[in-house]
Amino acid sequence: MKNFGLDIWSNKNFIIENGELKLNYKSMPSLLQITEEIRSNDVKGPILLRFPHLVKKQIRSLYSYFDKAMKENSYRGSFSAVFPLKVNQFPYAIEAVTTQGRDFNYGLEAGSKAELILAMSKTPKNSNITVNGFKDKEMITLGFIAAQSGHKITLTIEGLGELETIIEVANESSLKVPHIGIRVRLHSTGSGTWAKSGGMDAKFGLTSTEIIEAIALLKEANLINNLHMIHFHIGSQMSDIAPIKRALREAGNIYAELKKMGASALNSINIGGGLAVEYNQHSHAKSHNYSIEEFSSSVVFLLGEIMDAKNVQHPNIFTESGRFIVASHAVLITPVLELFTQDYHEKLLNFKEQNPPLIEELRELNRLLNNKNCIEYLHDALDHIESLLTLFDLGYIDLQDRSNAEILVHSIIKKALYLTSSHPTDELEQLQASLQERYLINASIFQSLPDYWGLNQHFPVMPLHHLESQPRRAASLWDITCDSDGEIGFNPDKPLYLHDINLDEEEYFLGFFNVGAYQETLGMEHNLFTHPNEYTIDIDDSSYKIKNAIESKSVLDILNSIGYNRDEILNKLKNDLIKSDFIEETEKNDTLAKLETFLEQNGYLRTTN
Ligand SMILES: *Cc1c(COP(=O)(O)O)cnc(C)c1O
């Protein structure tokens, strides 16, 4: 997979040209060039790049496919979308979403008090706010305050208790009453890892009986004309389109029934999120079976059909897809710090005048290995190393002999794998898997790819350069946390091959893609590694601009953020050093300055890459 499945996961956002990975947009900068420019300012460690043009591309795609489907089906409702804040609340992600979405009146969805406050401060006036999740009286009152302040806001109730609280707040105050939505509990469930939001035993939503009761409560409180929306969300990253169609039929019929029951202001169906993103790099393992085009036309067609059959006006359609909008906009770039088996480099061989016979044989095998004999020689070498290791255990050969043997065998295996890579056998593939090269990356998987750690979610990964040559090393990726879970192991079903790079001579950077959804706030500060340095990249016709730099938290700041006192720590360390007896005053001052610099830098590794 020389193109690392680019044609499968990248949605034409990136292309390979002259061996480098480039943005497939306007002036087409290479990711390596951007990375090197950022690193020229003494930035080390991992970096996160945001590309607002990719947010715009997704927003435009969502709106234009629904628009097209509505025209084709003579659909008579409108289309609106909101961005669910839980998918990425980081300031420059939200700035990209709100500025790129302005022309579409793209709004925001909130699921907690803090997200609601964020939505109230960042949603442009003509765009919608929807509020989901469990709400107390304070949060509901905040919704009233938002409506009073001029926002087009819908509070979606998750249970009857919330509706009672809304009625209470409406009776107690003269604040403007927000639009009310009802989350319906559907029989249908989604598919895929995150499909826990639907079904009879779902965490959210009102049952049929509760919906009937809600209508009665609303009528009694004279608030039935505030009921504008019904809502459902069957789970994230829907791999299959069938469940969403079932959910639409169910929700569409509930909508039509409510209209018949006198919910005359009801005019919208909110179909939640769940549009999938392609994360896989291998064509046999695709993560979803539909396109945005099929999705939008199914939604529009089905809702139109149900309403026409029941003689109900077409509802406006709302979506809350988040992953689909922002996953592609962020790329994590990590330098590779080390290739572990480079410790077995042939230049480290150190033969004696008299070597044990088996070692002499290994030397010959290594020297004479060719296309024809490589399998046979490989078998011989594997046999010899077994014997040599036994001889070492028994004290017949010394450490230098053992080192020479290990280097020779590694060399033979490597050559044999290269020679047979165009026609691998099962045995060789197994050997590949057991002899992976371990690439140490300057990043934390817990911090930057938490869904890999928690859910085994694969993220596309590839080098930013050297793409003119075939990568041949079966690769596993190790992060710099001291936790054995901080590893992305080699998976023979979905193999990753990387280049054999001599890091003493050149740098090697890996990009992890589609990391813009969920990873950032889910990221953990395990081992006290923090959100990496981030930058927004604006690309125009002739060049690009790097802006909105946010540095990763310093060592002192991360300690401070979990409750230590940064100054107390700094003073303690400085005083301990000052009290010690230095021979030279200048060295003392230099060391103090060094110490202070170290504590004000972030915790990623600096000296190597
Ligand atoms: C999480 C969530 C979404 C977003 O789901 P995606 O899969 O990211 O599109 C939308 N609506 C609700 C209610 C959610 O909880």
The ligand as an ORCA input file, in Angstrom:
! r2SCAN-3c Opt
* xyz 0 1
  C     -23.029     12.968     19.784
  C     -24.273     13.495     19.221
  C     -24.302     13.964     17.911
  C     -23.119     13.909     16.982
  O     -22.905     12.634     16.487
  P     -21.834     12.399     15.296
  O     -21.734     10.963     15.185
  O     -20.572     13.057     15.712
  O     -22.391     13.017     14.072
  C     -25.475     14.516     17.449
  N     -26.585     14.581     18.234
  C     -26.586     14.113     19.499
  C     -27.801     14.203     20.312
  C     -25.440     13.553     20.027
  O     -25.449     13.086     21.269
*
